[in-house]
Amino acid sequence: MISLEVYKFLEANRWHSHEIPWDQFDGSITNIQARWMRNNCLSEFSTAPGTYAFMRDFQDDPDFYSFLGVWLFEEQKHFLTQYEYLQRFRPDLVPTKKQVQDINFTFQPAQNRYSIIFLHHCEELAVMSFYVNAAKDVTEPVFKKILLLLAADESRHSKVFFDFCAKYLEEDYYKAADGISKMALFLTSNRKSKHPVVNSLANDSDRPTVQSRKPEPDLLSVTWSKSVQEIDPAILNNKFLNSLSRLLGREFACSKDILEFRRELRAQHPDEADSVDSSEQQVVG
């Protein structure tokens, strides 16, 4: 089982709350940074409903189920660590029970469950990059330490989701390749909000996403982190394309390469893959 090796890997690299230098707090966190932490704290909690959705959609895979328990524990550490930071140093911004419960909703099933595995691989990479770059602009030492600890976790989680993508390609190639490539096409397009926190839907037309349910849904990282703002989106796109190339065993240099692959997949196995529709064509012009 992959999950056994994953458990050993994550356990060997696990950090503990006593490693956080709480006594080094110097008060230099800005108000916008503290407000961002409240929003991000809630984002990390959203892995709980995300786990519910995974367990619903992968009931037939006890291996992935086992990993989910470990992943949920580590992600909820992210929520609780930021919650404790706010409780200690900005009690006025501690998420309320209602704010946490607002994030605790059921995601709609994905059209292709394998697409969400690849999405999480890519977005764990993106979040890791965000945390590392945000830490460059943080002067408050406790906040900086937390960001770097979280970044290391997200990097390891990305590797695990990649390994599960590879597993599913071996077990159900055409369906997995269809879902993974379709998500890759979406992620490397010129659309903006890609993360499941922003895009995953609930059965609520007024507040359909996690982002829309936060206290400040429009509070973006670029409002306080110059280093995050200066990240070239092409860097992440190239990482996603590299991951896709490694998984599918052929080179993908741009979205048009993915579109061509999807056409070939459909032509070769019309009953296994979704068709390439006009909306996909529009993604790459």
The 8 nearest C-alpha neighbors of each residue, nearest first, counted from 0:
[[1, 2, 3, 62, 4, 63, 5, 61],
 [2, 0, 4, 3, 5, 62, 163, 63],
 [1, 3, 5, 66, 0, 4, 62, 6],
 [4, 2, 6, 5, 1, 0, 7, 66],
 [3, 5, 7, 6, 2, 1, 8, 0],
 [6, 4, 2, 8, 3, 7, 9, 1],
 [5, 7, 3, 9, 4, 8, 10, 2],
 [6, 8, 10, 4, 5, 9, 11, 3],
 [9, 7, 5, 11, 6, 10, 4, 12],
 [10, 8, 12, 6, 11, 7, 13, 5],
 [9, 11, 7, 13, 12, 8, 6, 5],
 [12, 10, 8, 9, 13, 7, 6, 14],
 [13, 11, 9, 10, 14, 8, 152, 7],
 [14, 12, 10, 11, 9, 15, 152, 73],
 [15, 13, 12, 16, 18, 148, 17, 10],
 [14, 16, 17, 18, 13, 19, 76, 148],
 [15, 17, 18, 19, 14, 80, 76, 20],
 [16, 18, 19, 15, 20, 14, 21, 80],
 [19, 17, 16, 15, 20, 14, 21, 144],
 [18, 20, 17, 16, 21, 141, 144, 145],
 [21, 19, 22, 23, 141, 18, 17, 24],
 [20, 22, 23, 19, 24, 141, 84, 17],
 [21, 23, 20, 24, 141, 25, 19, 140],
 [24, 22, 21, 20, 25, 141, 140, 139],
 [23, 25, 22, 141, 21, 26, 140, 139],
 [26, 24, 27, 139, 23, 140, 28, 141],
 [27, 25, 28, 24, 139, 88, 29, 140],
 [28, 26, 139, 25, 29, 138, 24, 137],
 [29, 27, 139, 26, 32, 33, 30, 138],
 [30, 28, 32, 31, 27, 33, 26, 34],
 [29, 31, 33, 32, 34, 28, 35, 89],
 [32, 30, 34, 33, 29, 35, 223, 222],
 [33, 31, 35, 29, 30, 34, 36, 28],
 [34, 32, 36, 30, 35, 31, 29, 37],
 [35, 33, 31, 37, 36, 32, 30, 38],
 [34, 36, 32, 38, 33, 37, 31, 39],
 [37, 35, 39, 33, 34, 38, 40, 32],
 [36, 38, 40, 34, 35, 39, 94, 92],
 [39, 37, 35, 41, 36, 40, 213, 42],
 [40, 38, 42, 36, 41, 37, 35, 43],
 [39, 41, 78, 37, 43, 38, 42, 81],
 [40, 42, 44, 39, 38, 43, 99, 45],
 [43, 41, 39, 45, 44, 40, 38, 196],
 [42, 44, 78, 40, 45, 41, 46, 77],
 [43, 45, 41, 46, 78, 42, 47, 75],
 [46, 44, 47, 42, 43, 48, 102, 49],
 [45, 47, 49, 44, 48, 50, 43, 71],
 [46, 48, 50, 45, 49, 44, 51, 71],
 [49, 47, 51, 50, 46, 45, 103, 105],
 [50, 48, 46, 52, 47, 51, 45, 53],
 [49, 51, 53, 47, 48, 52, 46, 54],
 [50, 52, 48, 54, 49, 53, 55, 47],
 [53, 51, 55, 49, 50, 54, 106, 56],
 [52, 54, 50, 56, 55, 51, 57, 49],
 [55, 53, 51, 57, 52, 56, 58, 50],
 [54, 56, 52, 53, 57, 58, 51, 108],
 [55, 57, 53, 54, 58, 52, 112, 108],
 [58, 56, 54, 59, 60, 55, 53, 64],
 [57, 59, 60, 54, 55, 56, 61, 64],
 [58, 60, 57, 61, 56, 64, 63, 62],
 [61, 59, 62, 57, 63, 58, 64, 65],
 [62, 60, 64, 63, 65, 59, 58, 57],
 [63, 61, 65, 60, 64, 2, 0, 1],
 [62, 64, 66, 65, 61, 60, 67, 2],
 [65, 63, 61, 67, 62, 66, 60, 54],
 [66, 64, 62, 63, 67, 68, 2, 61],
 [65, 67, 2, 63, 69, 68, 64, 70],
 [68, 66, 70, 64, 65, 69, 71, 63],
 [67, 69, 71, 66, 70, 65, 72, 64],
 [68, 70, 72, 66, 67, 71, 73, 6],
 [71, 69, 67, 73, 72, 68, 74, 66],
 [70, 72, 74, 68, 73, 69, 67, 75],
 [73, 71, 69, 75, 70, 74, 76, 68],
 [74, 72, 76, 70, 75, 71, 69, 77],
 [75, 73, 77, 71, 76, 72, 70, 43],
 [74, 76, 78, 77, 72, 73, 71, 44],
 [77, 75, 79, 73, 74, 78, 80, 72],
 [78, 76, 74, 75, 80, 79, 43, 81],
 [77, 79, 40, 75, 43, 44, 76, 81],
 [78, 80, 82, 76, 81, 77, 83, 75],
 [81, 79, 83, 77, 82, 78, 76, 84],
 [80, 82, 84, 83, 79, 78, 40, 85],
 [81, 83, 79, 85, 80, 84, 78, 86],
 [84, 82, 86, 80, 81, 85, 79, 87],
 [85, 83, 81, 87, 82, 86, 88, 80],
 [84, 86, 89, 88, 82, 87, 83, 93],
 [87, 85, 90, 83, 84, 93, 88, 89],
 [88, 86, 84, 85, 83, 89, 90, 82],
 [87, 89, 85, 86, 84, 90, 26, 24],
 [90, 88, 85, 91, 92, 86, 87, 93],
 [91, 89, 86, 93, 92, 85, 88, 87],
 [90, 92, 89, 93, 85, 86, 94, 88],
 [91, 93, 90, 89, 94, 85, 37, 34],
 [92, 94, 90, 85, 86, 91, 95, 82],
 [95, 93, 98, 92, 37, 99, 96, 82],
 [96, 94, 98, 97, 93, 99, 92, 100],
 [95, 97, 99, 98, 100, 94, 101, 93],
 [96, 98, 100, 95, 99, 101, 94, 102],
 [99, 97, 95, 101, 100, 96, 94, 102],
 [98, 100, 96, 101, 97, 102, 95, 41],
 [99, 101, 103, 97, 102, 98, 96, 104],
 [100, 102, 98, 99, 103, 97, 212, 104],
 [103, 101, 100, 99, 209, 104, 45, 212],
 [104, 102, 100, 101, 48, 45, 99, 105],
 [105, 103, 102, 48, 106, 201, 101, 100],
 [104, 106, 48, 201, 107, 52, 103, 51],
 [107, 105, 201, 200, 52, 199, 108, 104],
 [106, 108, 200, 201, 109, 105, 199, 202],
 [109, 107, 106, 110, 52, 56, 112, 111],
 [108, 110, 111, 112, 107, 115, 114, 56],
 [111, 109, 112, 108, 114, 178, 113, 107],
 [112, 110, 109, 178, 113, 114, 115, 174],
 [111, 113, 114, 109, 115, 110, 56, 116],
 [114, 112, 116, 178, 115, 175, 111, 179],
 [113, 115, 178, 179, 117, 112, 182, 116],
 [116, 114, 118, 113, 117, 112, 119, 109],
 [115, 117, 113, 119, 118, 114, 160, 120],
 [118, 116, 120, 114, 119, 115, 179, 121],
 [119, 117, 115, 121, 116, 120, 122, 114],
 [118, 120, 122, 116, 117, 121, 123, 115],
 [121, 119, 157, 160, 117, 118, 123, 122],
 [122, 120, 124, 118, 119, 123, 239, 117],
 [121, 123, 125, 119, 124, 120, 126, 118],
 [122, 124, 157, 126, 153, 125, 120, 121],
 [125, 123, 122, 127, 121, 126, 157, 154],
 [124, 126, 122, 128, 123, 127, 129, 121],
 [127, 125, 129, 123, 128, 124, 122, 130],
 [128, 126, 150, 124, 130, 153, 129, 125],
 [127, 129, 125, 131, 126, 130, 132, 124],
 [128, 130, 126, 132, 127, 131, 133, 227],
 [131, 129, 133, 127, 146, 150, 132, 128],
 [132, 130, 128, 134, 129, 133, 147, 150],
 [131, 133, 129, 134, 135, 226, 227, 130],
 [132, 134, 130, 135, 136, 131, 224, 227],
 [133, 135, 137, 143, 131, 132, 136, 146],
 [136, 134, 133, 132, 137, 226, 131, 143],
 [137, 135, 134, 133, 224, 138, 226, 225],
 [136, 138, 134, 135, 139, 143, 133, 142],
 [137, 139, 140, 27, 136, 143, 28, 135],
 [138, 140, 27, 28, 142, 137, 141, 25],
 [141, 139, 143, 142, 138, 144, 24, 23],
 [142, 140, 144, 143, 24, 139, 20, 21],
 [141, 143, 145, 144, 140, 139, 146, 137],
 [144, 142, 140, 134, 146, 141, 145, 137],
 [145, 143, 141, 147, 142, 146, 140, 148],
 [144, 146, 148, 142, 147, 143, 149, 141],
 [147, 145, 149, 143, 130, 144, 148, 134],
 [148, 146, 150, 144, 149, 145, 131, 151],
 [149, 147, 145, 151, 150, 146, 144, 152],
 [148, 150, 152, 146, 147, 151, 145, 153],
 [151, 149, 127, 147, 153, 148, 152, 130],
 [150, 152, 154, 148, 149, 153, 147, 155],
 [153, 151, 149, 155, 154, 150, 156, 148],
 [154, 152, 156, 123, 150, 127, 155, 151],
 [153, 155, 151, 157, 152, 156, 127, 124],
 [156, 154, 158, 152, 157, 153, 151, 159],
 [157, 155, 153, 159, 158, 154, 152, 160],
 [156, 158, 120, 123, 154, 160, 155, 159],
 [157, 159, 161, 155, 156, 160, 162, 154],
 [158, 160, 162, 156, 161, 157, 163, 155],
 [159, 161, 120, 163, 157, 162, 158, 116],
 [162, 160, 164, 158, 159, 163, 120, 157],
 [163, 161, 159, 165, 160, 164, 166, 158],
 [162, 164, 166, 160, 165, 161, 167, 159],
 [165, 163, 161, 167, 162, 166, 160, 168],
 [166, 164, 162, 168, 163, 167, 246, 161],
 [165, 167, 163, 169, 164, 168, 162, 170],
 [168, 166, 170, 169, 164, 165, 171, 175],
 [167, 169, 172, 165, 175, 171, 166, 170],
 [168, 170, 166, 167, 172, 171, 165, 175],
 [169, 171, 167, 168, 172, 166, 175, 165],
 [172, 170, 168, 167, 174, 175, 169, 173],
 [173, 171, 168, 175, 174, 176, 169, 170],
 [174, 172, 176, 175, 271, 177, 171, 272],
 [173, 175, 177, 176, 172, 171, 271, 272],
 [176, 174, 172, 178, 177, 168, 113, 173],
 [177, 175, 173, 179, 174, 178, 172, 180],
 [176, 178, 174, 175, 180, 272, 179, 173],
 [179, 177, 114, 175, 181, 113, 111, 176],
 [178, 180, 114, 176, 182, 181, 177, 117],
 [181, 179, 183, 182, 177, 178, 176, 184],
 [180, 182, 184, 178, 183, 179, 177, 185],
 [183, 181, 185, 179, 184, 180, 114, 186],
 [184, 182, 180, 186, 185, 181, 187, 179],
 [185, 183, 181, 182, 187, 186, 254, 180],
 [184, 186, 182, 188, 183, 187, 181, 282],
 [187, 185, 183, 184, 188, 182, 193, 236],
 [188, 186, 236, 184, 185, 183, 254, 189],
 [189, 187, 185, 190, 186, 282, 184, 283],
 [188, 190, 191, 187, 282, 186, 283, 185],
 [191, 189, 188, 192, 193, 185, 186, 187],
 [190, 192, 193, 189, 188, 186, 194, 187],
 [191, 193, 194, 197, 190, 198, 195, 196],
 [194, 192, 191, 198, 186, 195, 197, 190],
 [193, 195, 196, 197, 192, 198, 122, 118],
 [196, 194, 198, 199, 197, 193, 118, 119],
 [197, 195, 209, 194, 210, 198, 199, 208],
 [198, 196, 210, 195, 194, 208, 209, 199],
 [197, 199, 195, 196, 208, 200, 194, 193],
 [200, 198, 195, 208, 197, 196, 106, 201],
 [199, 201, 207, 208, 106, 107, 198, 202],
 [202, 200, 207, 106, 203, 107, 105, 208],
 [201, 203, 204, 207, 200, 107, 106, 105],
 [204, 202, 207, 201, 205, 206, 200, 208],
 [203, 205, 207, 206, 202, 201, 200, 208],
 [204, 206, 203, 207, 211, 202, 208, 212],
 [207, 205, 211, 203, 204, 208, 212, 201],
 [206, 208, 201, 203, 200, 204, 205, 202],
 [209, 207, 211, 200, 210, 197, 199, 206],
 [208, 210, 196, 212, 211, 102, 197, 213],
 [209, 211, 197, 208, 212, 216, 213, 196],
 [210, 212, 208, 216, 206, 209, 213, 207],
 [213, 211, 209, 210, 206, 101, 102, 208],
 [212, 214, 216, 215, 210, 211, 38, 209],
 [215, 213, 216, 212, 38, 98, 211, 37],
 [216, 214, 213, 218, 217, 38, 211, 212],
 [217, 215, 213, 211, 210, 218, 214, 212],
 [216, 218, 215, 219, 210, 211, 213, 214],
 [219, 217, 215, 216, 35, 220, 222, 38],
 [220, 218, 221, 222, 217, 35, 216, 223],
 [219, 221, 222, 224, 223, 218, 227, 35],
 [220, 222, 228, 224, 223, 219, 227, 225],
 [221, 223, 220, 219, 224, 218, 31, 225],
 [224, 222, 221, 220, 225, 31, 32, 219],
 [225, 223, 221, 227, 226, 133, 220, 136],
 [224, 226, 228, 227, 229, 223, 221, 136],
 [225, 227, 229, 224, 228, 132, 133, 136],
 [228, 226, 224, 229, 230, 225, 132, 133],
 [227, 229, 225, 221, 226, 230, 224, 220],
 [228, 230, 226, 227, 231, 225, 224, 221],
 [231, 229, 227, 228, 232, 226, 234, 132],
 [230, 232, 233, 234, 229, 235, 228, 227],
 [233, 231, 234, 235, 230, 236, 237, 229],
 [232, 234, 236, 231, 235, 237, 238, 230],
 [235, 233, 237, 232, 236, 231, 238, 230],
 [234, 236, 238, 237, 233, 232, 239, 125],
 [237, 235, 233, 239, 238, 187, 234, 240],
 [236, 238, 240, 234, 235, 239, 241, 233],
 [237, 239, 235, 241, 236, 240, 242, 234],
 [240, 238, 236, 242, 237, 241, 121, 243],
 [241, 239, 237, 243, 242, 238, 251, 244],
 [240, 242, 244, 238, 239, 243, 237, 245],
 [241, 243, 239, 245, 240, 244, 246, 238],
 [242, 244, 240, 246, 241, 245, 247, 239],
 [245, 243, 250, 241, 249, 247, 242, 246],
 [244, 246, 242, 248, 243, 247, 241, 249],
 [245, 247, 243, 244, 248, 165, 242, 164],
 [248, 246, 244, 249, 245, 243, 176, 250],
 [249, 247, 245, 244, 246, 250, 243, 251],
 [250, 248, 244, 247, 251, 245, 246, 243],
 [249, 251, 244, 252, 248, 241, 245, 243],
 [250, 252, 256, 244, 240, 253, 257, 249],
 [251, 253, 250, 256, 240, 254, 237, 241],
 [254, 252, 255, 256, 251, 257, 240, 187],
 [253, 255, 257, 256, 184, 283, 187, 258],
 [254, 256, 258, 257, 253, 283, 259, 252],
 [257, 255, 259, 254, 258, 251, 253, 260],
 [258, 256, 260, 254, 255, 259, 184, 261],
 [257, 259, 255, 261, 260, 256, 262, 254],
 [258, 260, 262, 256, 257, 261, 255, 263],
 [261, 259, 257, 263, 262, 258, 264, 256],
 [260, 262, 264, 258, 263, 259, 265, 257],
 [261, 263, 259, 265, 260, 264, 266, 258],
 [264, 262, 266, 260, 261, 265, 267, 259],
 [265, 263, 261, 267, 262, 266, 268, 260],
 [264, 266, 269, 262, 268, 263, 267, 272],
 [267, 265, 263, 264, 268, 269, 262, 261],
 [266, 268, 264, 265, 263, 269, 262, 270],
 [267, 269, 265, 271, 270, 266, 264, 272],
 [270, 268, 265, 271, 266, 272, 267, 264],
 [271, 269, 268, 272, 265, 273, 267, 173],
 [270, 272, 268, 269, 173, 174, 273, 265],
 [273, 271, 177, 265, 174, 269, 270, 173],
 [272, 274, 275, 177, 265, 271, 269, 270],
 [275, 273, 276, 265, 272, 262, 269, 261],
 [276, 274, 279, 262, 273, 261, 277, 280],
 [275, 277, 278, 279, 274, 280, 273, 281],
 [276, 278, 280, 279, 281, 275, 282, 274],
 [277, 279, 281, 280, 276, 282, 275, 283],
 [280, 278, 282, 281, 277, 276, 275, 283],
 [279, 281, 277, 278, 282, 283, 284, 276],
 [280, 282, 284, 278, 279, 283, 277, 276],
 [283, 281, 279, 280, 284, 188, 278, 189],
 [282, 284, 281, 280, 254, 255, 188, 279],
 [283, 281, 282, 280, 255, 279, 188, 254]]
